[in-house]
């Protein structure tokens, strides 16, 4: 199979599998990006960045520099966690 055929199939599948806002994002633009997707998913799940970096064979610095931009929808969760902690003090 030619690379142009593979590339076209990948992009068509991606558009079918992802919601429009994620299609416009860098998530899984290329097949290799599945690694990025996996690591970002682990980070989104709340797995400690040190653990994710170790499993990926990266440093935490590389992990956060390379993969944190792929995090999706974390701001609201972070705000809830901050509010919950502040409520404990309050």
Beta strands, then each sheet from edge to edge (+ up, - down):
end
